[in-house]
Amino acid sequence: MKKKIIFLIIIGLIAILSYQIRSFEFVLLAVILLSLIFLILAGIIHAFKRMNRAYFKIPVIIICISLAGIFVSLFRPYEKAVLESGTVKEKLAYAYATDQGDRQQLRSYSRLLGKLEQRDEERLAQVMSLHQQDQIIKPMDKFYAAFIYHHSDNSKDYRIASQLAAAAAQDPALKDHYQAQWLARAAYDRYMISIGKEEKYGTQNTFSLEME
């Protein structure tokens, strides 16, 4: 009875963390992967030397708890995609934050539960409106806007993303801003590939720690 209560408490805690903490589901995926690797290694060893069943039971329990947490995370609500009121800087910074935040949720990559495409369209529409009104002037605002354009799906928007990102990266205030410098290269490469040309900086075919 005591073990069951402890088990339920652990599941409850994992469920709460999964619901409250964005990206926690990716930690659980890593835990599942490590547990599976352990089970495979234990299975190989067991083939030559008999092992205690606990070596198999505990990883299976961990996997089940992790899967429960991942399931709960799929129902974590999104924040509003865009900010309806505020300054240009506030709107762009918010759009950038939700753009990155959405990509840190596993549900965003599910066709059934994810709304990434729809939310990207909302952000792009707002940024387009600001851009057409010539309100994107400051270097950091250009960086934020470029990231939103960068997540569009056509070469026209990729070109704008590249232009905005380049302008932001060239500003002295952002010369040491890693993400701004990275985006200038990535946006240019993405635009080049979209029009059938070769990328220049090799950002599209290599692993990057930055969110794309």
C-alpha positions as CSV (number, residue, x, y, z in Angstrom):
1,M,0.0,0.0,0.0
2,K,2.8,2.4,0.9
3,K,4.6,1.7,-2.4
4,K,1.4,2.5,-4.3
5,I,0.9,5.8,-2.5
6,I,4.5,6.8,-3.2
7,F,4.1,5.8,-6.9
8,L,0.9,7.9,-7.2
9,I,2.6,10.9,-5.5
10,I,5.5,10.7,-7.9
11,I,3.2,10.5,-10.9
12,G,1.3,13.5,-9.5
13,L,4.5,15.5,-9.1
14,I,5.7,14.7,-12.6
15,A,2.3,15.5,-14.0
16,I,2.3,18.9,-12.3
17,L,5.9,19.7,-13.5
18,S,5.0,18.6,-17.0
19,Y,2.0,20.9,-17.1
20,Q,3.7,23.9,-15.5
21,I,7.2,23.8,-16.9
22,R,7.7,24.3,-20.7
23,S,10.2,21.9,-22.2
24,F,10.0,19.5,-19.3
25,E,8.7,16.8,-21.6
26,F,12.0,16.8,-23.5
27,V,13.7,16.0,-20.2
28,L,11.3,13.1,-19.8
29,L,12.1,12.0,-23.3
30,A,15.8,11.9,-22.4
31,V,15.0,9.9,-19.3
32,I,13.1,7.4,-21.4
33,L,15.9,7.1,-23.8
34,L,18.5,6.5,-21.1
35,S,16.1,4.0,-19.4
36,L,15.8,2.1,-22.7
37,I,19.5,2.1,-23.2
38,F,19.9,0.7,-19.7
39,L,17.3,-2.0,-20.4
40,I,19.1,-3.0,-23.6
41,L,22.5,-3.2,-21.8
42,A,20.9,-5.1,-18.9
43,G,19.3,-7.5,-21.3
44,I,22.6,-8.2,-23.0
45,I,24.3,-8.8,-19.6
46,H,21.4,-11.0,-18.5
47,A,21.9,-13.2,-21.5
48,F,25.3,-14.2,-20.0
49,K,24.7,-13.7,-16.3
50,R,21.4,-13.9,-14.5
51,M,20.4,-10.5,-13.0
52,N,18.0,-9.4,-10.3
53,R,14.5,-8.5,-11.7
54,A,14.7,-5.1,-10.0
55,Y,17.2,-4.1,-12.7
56,F,14.4,-4.4,-15.3
57,K,11.4,-3.4,-13.1
58,I,12.7,0.0,-12.0
59,P,13.6,1.3,-15.5
60,V,10.1,0.2,-16.8
61,I,8.5,2.1,-13.9
62,I,10.5,5.2,-14.8
63,I,9.5,4.9,-18.4
64,C,5.8,4.6,-17.5
65,I,6.0,7.6,-15.2
66,S,7.8,9.6,-17.8
67,L,5.2,8.7,-20.5
68,A,2.5,9.9,-18.1
69,G,4.2,13.2,-17.7
70,I,4.6,13.6,-21.5
71,F,1.0,12.8,-22.0
72,V,0.0,15.6,-19.5
73,S,2.3,18.1,-21.2
74,L,0.4,17.7,-24.5
75,F,-2.5,19.5,-22.9
76,R,-0.5,22.4,-21.5
77,P,-2.2,25.6,-22.8
78,Y,-0.5,28.0,-25.1
79,E,0.0,31.7,-24.3
80,K,-1.6,34.2,-26.7
81,A,0.4,34.2,-29.9
82,V,0.6,38.0,-30.2
83,L,0.2,41.0,-28.0
84,E,-2.7,43.2,-29.2
85,S,-1.7,46.4,-27.4
86,G,1.6,47.9,-26.4
87,T,4.6,49.5,-28.1
88,V,6.2,48.1,-31.2
89,K,9.1,46.8,-29.1
90,E,6.7,45.1,-26.7
91,K,4.7,43.5,-29.5
92,L,7.8,42.2,-31.4
93,A,9.5,41.0,-28.2
94,Y,6.4,39.1,-27.2
95,A,6.0,37.6,-30.7
96,Y,9.6,36.4,-30.6
97,A,9.1,35.0,-27.1
98,T,6.0,33.0,-28.0
99,D,7.7,31.9,-31.3
100,Q,10.5,30.4,-29.4
101,G,8.3,29.1,-26.6
102,D,6.0,27.3,-28.9
103,R,9.0,25.4,-30.3
104,Q,9.9,24.3,-26.8
105,Q,6.6,22.4,-26.5
106,L,6.3,18.8,-27.7
107,R,2.7,19.3,-28.6
108,S,3.7,21.9,-31.2
109,Y,5.0,19.1,-33.4
110,S,1.7,17.1,-33.2
111,R,-0.7,17.5,-36.1
112,L,-3.6,16.7,-33.9
113,L,-2.8,18.8,-30.8
114,G,-0.3,21.4,-32.1
115,K,-1.2,24.8,-33.4
116,L,2.2,25.9,-34.5
117,E,1.4,26.7,-38.1
118,Q,-1.7,28.8,-37.1
119,R,0.2,30.7,-34.4
120,D,3.1,31.3,-36.8
121,E,0.6,32.9,-39.2
122,E,-0.8,35.1,-36.5
123,R,2.7,36.3,-35.6
124,L,3.7,36.9,-39.2
125,A,0.5,38.9,-39.9
126,Q,1.3,41.2,-37.0
127,V,4.9,41.6,-38.0
128,M,4.0,42.2,-41.6
129,S,1.6,44.9,-40.6
130,L,4.3,46.7,-38.5
131,H,6.9,46.3,-41.3
132,Q,4.5,47.7,-44.0
133,Q,4.0,50.7,-41.7
134,D,7.7,51.2,-41.4
135,Q,7.6,50.8,-37.6
136,I,10.4,48.3,-37.4
137,I,13.4,50.7,-36.9
138,K,15.5,49.7,-33.9
139,P,18.1,46.9,-34.3
140,M,16.6,44.6,-31.7
141,D,13.1,45.1,-33.2
142,K,14.6,44.1,-36.6
143,F,16.1,41.0,-35.0
144,Y,12.7,40.0,-33.5
145,A,10.9,40.6,-36.8
146,A,13.5,38.7,-38.8
147,F,13.0,35.7,-36.6
148,I,9.3,35.7,-37.3
149,Y,9.8,36.1,-41.1
150,H,12.4,33.4,-40.9
151,H,9.7,31.0,-39.8
152,S,7.5,31.7,-42.8
153,D,7.2,29.3,-45.8
154,N,8.2,31.3,-48.9
155,S,11.2,32.9,-50.5
156,K,9.7,36.4,-50.4
157,D,9.4,36.4,-46.6
158,Y,12.8,34.7,-46.3
159,R,14.3,37.6,-48.3
160,I,12.8,40.1,-45.9
161,A,14.0,38.0,-43.0
162,S,17.5,38.1,-44.4
163,Q,17.4,41.8,-44.9
164,L,16.1,42.6,-41.4
165,A,18.6,40.1,-39.8
166,A,21.5,41.6,-41.7
167,A,20.6,45.1,-40.7
168,A,20.3,44.1,-37.1
169,A,23.6,42.2,-37.1
170,Q,25.4,45.1,-38.7
171,D,24.4,47.5,-36.0
172,P,27.3,48.1,-33.5
173,A,24.9,47.5,-30.6
174,L,24.4,43.9,-31.7
175,K,27.9,43.0,-33.0
176,D,28.4,40.7,-30.0
177,H,24.9,39.4,-29.9
178,Y,25.3,35.7,-30.8
179,Q,21.8,35.0,-31.9
180,A,21.6,38.2,-34.0
181,Q,24.8,37.2,-35.8
182,W,23.7,33.6,-36.2
183,L,20.3,34.7,-37.6
184,A,21.9,36.9,-40.2
185,R,23.7,33.9,-41.6
186,A,20.8,31.4,-41.2
187,A,18.2,33.7,-42.8
188,Y,20.5,34.4,-45.7
189,D,21.2,30.6,-46.2
190,R,17.5,29.8,-46.0
191,Y,16.7,32.4,-48.6
192,M,19.4,31.2,-50.9
193,I,18.1,27.6,-50.7
194,S,14.5,28.7,-51.3
195,I,15.5,30.3,-54.6
196,G,17.5,27.2,-55.7
197,K,21.0,28.5,-54.8
198,E,23.6,27.1,-52.5
199,E,23.8,28.2,-48.9
200,K,26.9,30.3,-48.0
201,Y,27.3,29.7,-44.3
202,G,26.2,26.1,-43.9
203,T,23.6,26.8,-41.3
204,Q,20.7,24.7,-42.8
205,N,22.4,21.3,-43.0
206,T,24.2,21.3,-39.7
207,F,23.0,20.8,-36.1
208,S,22.5,24.1,-34.3
209,L,21.8,24.8,-30.6
210,E,19.7,27.7,-31.5
211,M,16.0,27.3,-32.0
212,E,15.0,27.5,-35.7
